[in-house]
């Protein structure tokens, strides 16, 4: 799984912030165990992303675009941030090791 954010600073320069982790090939959870693993991997990804993006203060940077391969995150972020362009790019099956 990954999240990539494109930020724009006050001078118009673009910055990219990207974090990723291994999701063990779980794209759509189908059992309780895979749901637990998916939730844990998603939360770990969000924590890593927050740690990396927190240095970009909202007064100085604007979130322009967000890319992810996690459909749940893409859906939730697009609801919470309607002005931000959220794009969903699923992984290749080989990359996800399905």
C-alpha positions in Angstrom: 0.0 0.0 0.0 1.1 3.5 -0.5 0.0 7.2 -0.2 1.5 9.9 -2.3 0.6 13.6 -1.7 1.5 16.5 -3.9 1.8 19.8 -1.9 2.3 23.3 -3.2 4.1 25.9 -1.1 3.4 29.7 -1.0 6.1 30.3 -3.7 4.4 27.8 -6.1 6.9 25.0 -5.8 5.6 21.4 -5.7 6.6 18.9 -3.1 6.0 15.2 -3.0 5.5 13.1 0.1 5.2 9.4 -0.3 5.0 6.5 2.2 4.4 2.8 1.6 4.2 -0.4 3.5 3.6 -4.1 2.8 0.0 -5.2 2.8 0.6 -8.9 2.2 -1.4 -8.7 -1.0 -4.7 -7.9 0.7 -6.6 -5.6 -1.6 -10.2 -6.6 -0.6 -10.5 -8.3 2.8 -12.6 -11.4 2.6 -12.4 -12.9 6.1 -12.1 -11.7 9.6 -8.4 -12.3 9.7 -7.7 -10.5 6.4 -9.9 -7.6 7.5 -7.8 -7.3 10.7 -4.5 -7.5 8.7 -5.9 -4.9 6.2 -7.0 -2.5 9.0 -3.7 -2.9 10.8 -1.7 -2.2 7.5 -4.0 0.8 6.7 -3.5 2.3 10.1 0.2 1.8 10.0 0.3 3.5 6.6 -1.7 6.4 7.9 0.6 6.8 10.9 3.7 6.8 8.7 2.0 9.3 6.4 1.1 11.6 9.2 4.6 11.5 10.7 6.1 12.5 7.3 3.5 15.2 6.3 3.2 17.0 9.7 6.2 19.2 9.0 4.3 20.8 6.1 2.2 23.5 7.9 -1.2 24.3 6.5 -0.4 28.0 6.5 2.6 27.5 4.1 1.4 24.5 2.0 -1.7 23.5 0.1 -2.6 19.8 -0.6 -3.2 19.6 -4.3 -3.4 15.9 -5.1 -3.4 12.6 -3.2 -2.8 9.1 -4.8 -3.3 5.8 -3.2 -3.8 2.1 -4.0 -6.1 1.7 -0.9 -9.7 2.0 -2.0 -11.0 2.5 1.5 -8.6 5.4 2.1 -9.4 7.0 -1.3 -13.1 6.9 -0.5 -12.7 8.3 3.0 -10.3 11.1 2.0 -12.5 12.2 -1.0 -15.4 12.5 1.4 -13.4 14.5 4.0 -11.5 16.7 1.6 -13.8 17.4 -1.4 -11.5 20.1 -2.9 -8.5 17.7 -3.1 -8.0 15.6 -6.2 -7.9 12.0 -4.9 -6.8 9.3 -7.4 -7.0 5.6 -6.9 -4.4 3.4 -8.6 -4.7 -0.3 -7.7 -1.5 -2.3 -7.6 -0.6 -4.9 -10.3 -1.4 -8.4 -9.1 2.3 -9.3 -9.3 3.2 -6.3 -7.2 0.6 -7.1 -4.6 1.7 -10.8 -4.6 -1.9 -12.2 -4.9 
